[in-house]
């Protein structure tokens, strides 16, 4: 099934269309219910205006935030990488459908920005598609405040010992059990670290920090 979002992404003049729009312009059109009059969003509506509820408006704002991150990608790369997945029989859900699921599931425009950054990494072949899906799912599972702290905290492992409960079911962290007596027995040296459960970023969490950290 073809979806409007993937047709928009593959459009040759995508960069020109998305560059003509900023958040202020989008908010104004959303307020008036005229988002279909913005050329890049007109491709979604085919002459009909479906933006009638607050939920619709929030969805298209998330969509715009996602698409804006693809502004400086080439049409050749966007088409090549998305079609590569769509033609792969191992993936039953097309890229466009998957993107709609992911964007619809997230509850904050900032998450859409992060997902857009990751999709750009995929288009530029700096992130494989499977990991894009994994990272996006973890982002959607995490409160935006906790997510930003996780991404930018330079002392993340120390912080996780104090606030691990915020991340336990997100896929962002992993845990290990440390036994100080066992270490002392094996090494003959007294351990200064206490026995207990310790947390650190998982492989997925490490990738999210690497790709999205801004400082």
C-alpha positions in Angstrom: 0.0 0.0 0.0 1.4 3.4 -1.0 1.2 6.1 1.7 1.3 9.8 1.2 4.3 10.3 3.5 6.6 8.1 1.5 5.5 9.8 -1.8 6.3 13.2 -0.2 9.7 12.0 1.0 10.5 10.6 -2.5 9.4 13.8 -4.3 12.3 15.3 -6.2 11.6 18.8 -5.1 11.1 17.8 -1.5 13.8 20.1 -0.2 12.3 23.2 -1.9 8.8 22.3 -0.6 9.9 21.8 3.0 12.2 24.8 3.0 9.3 27.1 2.2 7.6 26.2 5.5 8.5 27.0 9.1 6.8 26.4 12.4 5.2 29.8 12.5 3.7 29.4 9.0 2.5 25.9 9.8 0.8 27.0 13.1 -1.0 29.8 11.2 -2.4 27.4 8.6 -3.3 24.8 11.2 -5.2 27.4 13.2 -7.2 28.3 10.1 -7.6 24.6 9.1 -6.0 25.3 5.8 -2.9 23.1 6.0 -3.8 21.5 2.6 -2.9 24.9 1.1 0.8 24.3 2.0 2.2 22.6 -1.1 4.0 19.8 0.7 0.9 18.9 2.7 -1.4 19.3 -0.2 0.1 15.9 -1.4 -1.5 14.3 1.7 -5.0 15.6 1.0 -5.7 15.4 -2.7 -8.0 18.4 -2.6 -9.7 17.6 0.7 -9.1 19.1 4.0 -9.0 16.5 6.8 -7.6 18.8 9.5 -10.6 19.2 11.7 -9.7 18.2 15.2 -6.9 19.1 17.7 -5.6 15.5 17.2 -5.3 16.1 13.5 -3.4 19.3 14.0 -1.0 17.8 16.4 -0.4 14.9 14.1 0.5 17.2 11.2 2.7 19.3 13.4 4.6 16.1 14.4 4.7 15.1 10.7 6.2 18.5 9.7 8.8 18.3 12.5 9.9 14.9 11.3 10.0 15.9 7.6 12.0 19.1 8.4 14.9 17.0 9.5 15.2 15.5 6.0 15.6 18.9 4.4 19.2 18.4 3.4 19.0 14.9 2.0 19.2 14.0 -1.7 16.2 12.8 -3.6 18.3 9.9 -5.0 19.2 8.7 -1.5 15.7 9.1 -0.2 14.3 7.1 -3.0 17.0 4.4 -3.1 17.0 3.6 0.7 13.2 3.6 1.1 12.7 1.4 -2.0 15.4 -1.0 -0.9 13.3 -1.8 2.2 10.0 -1.8 0.4 11.3 -4.4 -2.1 12.8 -6.6 0.6 10.4 -9.6 1.3 11.6 -9.7 4.9 9.7 -6.6 5.7 5.9 -7.0 5.5 5.2 -3.4 6.5 6.2 -0.7 3.9 8.4 2.1 5.1 5.6 4.7 4.7 3.2 2.7 6.8 5.8 2.1 9.5 6.6 5.8 9.6 2.9 6.7 10.1 2.7 4.2 13.0 5.8 5.6 14.6 4.9 9.3 14.3 1.3 8.7 15.4 2.5 6.8 18.5 4.8 9.5 19.8 3.4 12.2 22.0 5.7 15.1 21.6 7.1 17.1 18.6 10.5 16.8 20.1 10.4 13.1 19.7 9.4 13.6 16.0 12.5 15.7 15.6 14.6 12.9 17.1 13.0 10.3 14.9 13.6 12.6 11.8 17.3 12.9 12.7 17.5 9.1 12.9 15.6 8.6 9.6 18.1 11.0 8.0 20.9 8.8 9.4 19.2 5.8 7.7 18.9 7.6 4.4 22.6 8.6 4.6 23.5 4.9 5.4 24.8 5.8 8.9 22.1 3.7 10.5 20.5 0.4 9.3 16.7 0.2 9.0 16.3 -2.4 11.8 18.1 -0.2 14.3 16.1 2.9 13.1 12.9 1.0 14.1 14.4 -0.2 17.4 15.7 3.3 18.3 12.4 4.9 17.4 10.4 2.5 19.5 12.6 3.2 22.5 12.1 6.9 22.0 8.3 6.5 21.9 8.4 4.5 25.2 10.3 7.2 27.1 9.0 10.4 28.8 10.4 13.4 26.9 12.0 14.9 30.1 13.7 11.6 31.0 14.7 11.1 27.3 16.4 14.4 27.1 18.2 13.8 30.4 19.3 10.4 29.1 20.6 11.8 25.9 22.6 14.7 27.3 23.7 13.6 30.8 27.5 13.3 30.7 27.4 11.2 33.9 24.6 8.9 32.8 25.7 5.8 34.6 25.8 7.7 37.9 22.4 9.2 37.2 20.9 5.8 36.3 21.7 4.4 39.8 19.4 7.2 41.2 16.7 7.2 38.6 16.6 3.8 37.0 12.9 3.3 37.3 12.3 5.9 34.6 14.0 3.7 32.1 13.3 0.1 33.1 10.8 -0.7 30.4 12.2 1.6 27.6 15.0 -0.6 26.2 17.5 2.2 26.9 19.3 0.6 29.8 20.6 -2.8 30.8 21.4 -4.1 34.3 24.1 -6.3 35.8 24.5 -7.8 39.3 27.8 -7.1 41.0 28.9 -9.4 43.9 31.7 -7.8 45.9 32.4 -11.0 47.9 32.8 -13.0 44.7 35.2 -10.4 43.3 37.3 -10.5 46.5 37.4 -14.3 46.4 38.5 -14.4 42.7 41.1 -11.6 42.9 42.2 -11.8 46.5 41.6 -8.0 46.8 39.0 -6.3 48.8 36.4 -4.7 46.5 35.4 -1.1 47.2 32.3 -1.4 45.1 29.1 -2.5 46.9 27.2 -5.6 46.1 24.0 -4.8 44.1 22.4 -4.1 40.8 24.0 -1.6 38.5 22.6 0.1 35.4 24.2 1.4 32.2 23.0 2.3 28.7 22.1 -0.6 26.5 23.5 -1.0 23.0 20.3 0.8 21.7 20.6 3.5 24.4 24.3 4.1 23.5 23.4 4.6 19.9 20.6 7.0 20.8 23.1 9.0 22.9 25.6 9.0 20.1 23.2 10.1 17.4 21.2 12.6 19.3 23.5 14.2 21.9 23.9 17.9 21.3 26.6 18.8 23.8 
